[in-house]
């Protein structure tokens, strides 16, 4: 009996997932068909694993960005903070003699601290998150260049650090394993905890959430701290993959993260967003970059397409929001 109930629950969940995301799932399938036909070696194991590895980097940032957008905010710090975290991590064990484990922890903690600062400023000053995180983006990028003296900080002769971003679990790259773990944790956090429900409530109507007893400031601080921690972790993984901390790395990554979130159905009006939709958005953004590279299309077109995707997704969200308001 319990087995039948479990199967019924899983069946409903799968049905709901496809009914809620059929549009972007169809887009994902069409892209796969196009790139399979016109892209050289698209369906090879090597390329698929490389695609997933790239998606993982975007996913780390997109999870945090999605939470900020659910709060009707934004986080533009991700790429620059990842660069700073990577530079500081490699500099810590190459230049300053830190043990690798402590250097990695420090890199992630830098992300936590910057995210915490973002959250505190947003929560207590009322300055719009766009302005706060844009300023922090500049601060992080400049600090990364200053620490590295404008050049990559090379990580050499350390197999333990290299394994973080270059290792694998069987055939699956470790960054993909991290991505799966973070997505699972994100799902349970947003859907199965009181704090997760509070995030949606604050994003849906901050005034009502405050009157219902939710500590709005605490929620905002927590969300931007989580986003910062994920960006810090992303920086460590990138530095390991590239075998260096590069102050220029991560440029434009926040755009990819935002595109993945809004494409996955996260509303800029706040209060709406799903982990399942985010995953599809991440895969589509990764597919576009990977497929166009295989088709030898000028890489600058990727920026054009991602810009169009963001505008189109936001416009669809606006139309949907107007229809919902009109129906009330």
C-alpha positions in Angstrom: 0.0 0.0 0.0 2.8 2.4 1.0 4.6 1.5 -2.2 1.5 2.4 -4.3 1.2 5.7 -2.5 4.8 6.5 -3.1 4.5 5.7 -6.8 1.4 7.8 -7.0 3.2 10.8 -5.3 6.2 10.5 -7.6 3.9 10.2 -10.6 2.0 13.4 -9.6 5.3 15.2 -9.0 6.7 14.3 -12.4 3.4 15.3 -14.1 3.3 18.6 -12.3 7.0 19.3 -13.2 6.4 18.7 -16.9 3.1 20.7 -16.9 4.8 23.7 -15.2 7.9 23.6 -17.3 6.8 22.2 -20.7 7.7 25.4 -22.6 11.3 25.6 -21.5 11.7 21.8 -21.7 10.5 22.0 -25.3 13.1 24.8 -25.9 15.8 22.6 -24.3 14.8 19.6 -26.5 14.8 21.8 -29.7 18.3 23.1 -28.9 19.6 19.5 -28.3 18.2 18.5 -31.7 19.7 21.5 -33.5 23.1 21.1 -32.0 23.1 17.3 -32.5 22.6 17.9 -36.2 24.8 20.9 -36.8 27.4 20.7 -34.0 30.4 18.5 -34.4 30.8 15.9 -31.7 27.9 17.3 -29.6 26.7 13.9 -28.4 30.1 12.5 -27.5 30.6 11.6 -23.8 33.6 14.1 -23.6 31.4 17.0 -24.8 28.4 16.1 -22.6 30.7 16.0 -19.5 32.3 19.2 -20.5 28.9 20.8 -20.9 27.8 19.6 -17.5 31.0 20.9 -15.9 30.3 24.3 -17.4 26.7 24.2 -16.3 27.9 23.4 -12.7 29.8 26.7 -12.5 26.8 28.7 -13.6 24.5 26.7 -11.3 26.5 27.6 -8.1 25.9 31.3 -8.8 22.4 30.8 -10.2 21.1 29.2 -7.0 22.0 32.3 -5.0 20.9 34.7 -7.6 17.5 32.9 -7.8 17.0 33.3 -4.1 17.7 37.0 -4.4 15.3 37.4 -7.3 12.6 35.5 -5.3 13.0 38.3 -2.7 12.4 40.8 -5.6 16.1 41.7 -5.4 19.2 40.9 -7.4 22.8 39.9 -6.8 25.4 41.1 -9.3 28.4 40.3 -7.2 28.8 36.6 -8.2 31.5 36.7 -11.0 33.7 39.3 -9.3 33.4 37.6 -5.9 34.3 34.2 -7.5 37.5 35.9 -9.0 38.4 37.4 -5.6 37.8 34.1 -3.8 39.9 32.2 -6.3 42.8 34.6 -6.2 42.8 34.7 -2.4 42.6 30.9 -2.1 45.6 30.3 -4.4 47.6 33.2 -2.9 47.0 31.9 0.6 48.8 28.5 0.0 51.2 29.6 -2.7 52.4 32.9 -1.3 51.5 33.0 2.3 52.1 29.4 3.4 48.6 28.4 4.4 47.6 24.7 4.4 45.5 24.0 1.4 42.4 23.1 3.4 42.6 26.3 5.4 43.1 28.3 2.2 40.0 26.7 0.6 38.0 27.5 3.7 39.3 31.1 3.7 38.2 31.4 0.0 34.6 30.3 0.9 34.5 32.5 4.0 35.4 35.5 1.9 32.3 34.8 -0.1 30.3 34.5 3.2 31.6 37.8 4.5 30.9 39.7 1.2 27.4 38.2 1.0 26.8 39.1 4.6 27.8 42.7 3.9 25.5 42.8 0.9 22.6 41.5 3.0 23.2 43.8 6.0 23.4 46.9 3.7 20.3 45.9 1.8 18.3 45.0 5.0 19.3 48.0 7.1 19.8 50.9 4.7 17.0 50.4 2.2 19.4 50.9 -0.7 18.2 48.8 -3.7 20.1 45.5 -4.1 21.0 46.4 -7.7 23.1 49.4 -6.4 24.6 47.5 -3.4 25.7 44.5 -5.4 26.9 46.5 -8.3 29.1 48.5 -6.0 30.3 45.3 -4.3 31.1 43.8 -7.7 33.5 46.7 -8.4 35.0 46.4 -5.0 35.6 42.6 -5.4 37.0 42.9 -8.9 39.4 45.7 -7.9 40.6 43.9 -4.8 41.2 40.7 -6.9 43.4 42.7 -9.3 45.2 44.4 -6.4 46.0 41.2 -4.6 47.2 39.4 -7.7 49.1 42.5 -9.0 47.0 42.2 -12.2 48.3 38.8 -13.1 47.1 35.2 -12.5 48.3 33.5 -9.3 49.5 30.1 -10.5 48.7 27.0 -8.4 51.3 24.4 -9.1 52.5 21.2 -7.5 49.4 20.6 -5.3 47.3 17.6 -6.4 44.9 18.0 -3.5 43.8 21.4 -4.7 43.7 20.3 -8.3 41.3 17.5 -7.5 38.6 19.9 -6.2 37.8 21.2 -9.7 39.5 18.6 -12.0 38.7 15.3 -10.2 35.9 13.0 -10.9 33.6 10.4 -9.3 33.8 7.6 -11.8 33.1 9.3 -15.1 31.3 12.2 -13.5 33.4 15.4 -12.9 33.3 16.5 -9.3 31.9 20.0 -10.1 28.8 18.1 -11.5 28.6 16.1 -8.3 28.7 19.4 -6.3 25.9 20.8 -8.5 23.6 17.9 -7.9 24.2 18.1 -4.1 23.5 21.8 -4.1 20.3 21.5 -6.1 19.0 18.8 -3.8 19.8 21.0 -0.7 18.3 24.0 -2.4 15.1 22.1 -3.2 14.6 20.9 0.4 15.6 24.3 1.8 13.1 26.3 -0.3 10.3 23.8 -0.2 10.6 21.9 3.1 11.7 24.4 5.6 10.0 27.3 7.3 12.8 29.7 6.3 12.3 28.7 2.7 8.6 29.5 2.9 9.5 32.8 4.5 11.7 33.7 1.5 8.8 33.2 -0.8 6.5 35.1 1.5 8.8 38.1 1.8 9.3 38.2 -2.0 5.6 38.0 -2.6 4.6 40.8 -0.2 7.2 42.2 2.1 4.7 44.3 4.1 2.3 41.4 4.7 5.3 39.1 5.6 6.4 41.7 8.2 2.9 42.0 9.8 2.7 38.2 9.9 5.8 38.1 12.2 8.5 37.2 9.7 11.9 38.8 10.4 12.3 40.3 7.0 15.8 41.7 7.7 17.0 38.3 8.8 15.7 36.7 5.7 17.4 39.2 3.4 20.7 38.9 5.2 20.5 35.1 5.0 19.7 35.0 1.3 22.6 37.3 0.3 25.0 35.4 2.6 24.1 32.1 1.0 24.6 33.7 -2.4 28.0 35.0 -1.4 29.0 31.6 0.0 28.1 29.9 -3.2 30.1 32.5 -5.2 33.0 31.9 -2.9 32.8 28.1 -3.5 32.5 28.7 -7.2 35.7 30.7 -7.1 37.6 27.9 -5.4 36.3 25.4 -8.0 37.2 27.6 -10.9 40.7 28.3 -9.5 41.2 24.6 -9.1 40.0 23.9 -12.7 42.2 26.6 -14.2 45.2 25.8 -11.9 45.4 29.5 -11.0 43.5 32.3 -9.3 42.7 34.8 -12.1 41.4 38.3 -11.3 39.7 38.5 -14.7 37.8 35.2 -14.3 34.0 35.2 -13.9 33.4 38.3 -16.1 29.8 38.1 -17.2 29.0 35.1 -15.0 26.3 37.0 -13.1 24.6 37.6 -16.5 24.5 33.8 -17.1 23.2 33.2 -13.6 20.4 35.8 -14.0 19.5 34.5 -17.5 19.3 30.9 -16.1 17.0 32.0 -13.2 14.6 34.1 -15.2 14.5 31.6 -18.1 13.6 29.0 -15.5 10.5 30.9 -14.4 11.8 33.0 -11.5 9.8 36.2 -11.4 11.5 39.6 -11.1 8.3 40.7 -9.2 9.3 38.3 -6.4 7.7 35.4 -4.7 8.0 32.9 -7.6 10.7 30.5 -8.6 11.5 26.8 -8.6 14.6 24.7 -8.4 13.4 22.5 -11.3 12.9 25.5 -13.5 16.3 26.8 -12.5 18.0 23.6 -13.6 16.5 23.8 -17.0 17.5 27.4 -17.3 21.1 26.5 -16.4 21.1 23.7 -19.0 19.8 26.0 -21.7 22.4 28.7 -21.1 25.1 26.0 -21.0 23.8 24.5 -24.2 23.8 27.8 -26.1 27.5 28.4 -25.3 28.6 24.9 -25.9 26.6 24.4 -29.1 27.6 27.7 -30.7 31.2 26.9 -30.0 30.9 23.5 -31.7 29.2 25.2 -34.7 32.2 27.7 -34.8 29.8 30.6 -34.4 31.5 33.9 -33.3 31.5 33.8 -29.4 30.3 37.4 -29.3 26.9 36.2 -30.5 26.6 34.3 -27.2 26.3 37.7 -25.4 23.7 38.9 -27.9 21.6 35.8 -27.5 21.8 35.8 -23.7 20.7 39.5 -23.7 17.7 38.6 -25.9 16.8 35.7 -23.7 16.8 37.9 -20.6 14.6 40.6 -22.2 12.2 38.0 -23.6 11.9 36.1 -20.3 11.3 39.3 -18.3 8.7 40.4 -20.9 6.8 37.1 -20.7 7.0 37.4 -16.9 5.5 40.9 -17.1 2.6 39.7 -19.3 1.9 36.8 -17.0 1.9 39.1 -14.0 -0.5 41.5 -15.7 -2.9 38.6 -16.5 -2.7 37.4 -12.9 -3.4 40.9 -11.5 -6.3 41.4 -13.9 -7.9 38.0 -12.8 -7.9 39.1 -9.2 
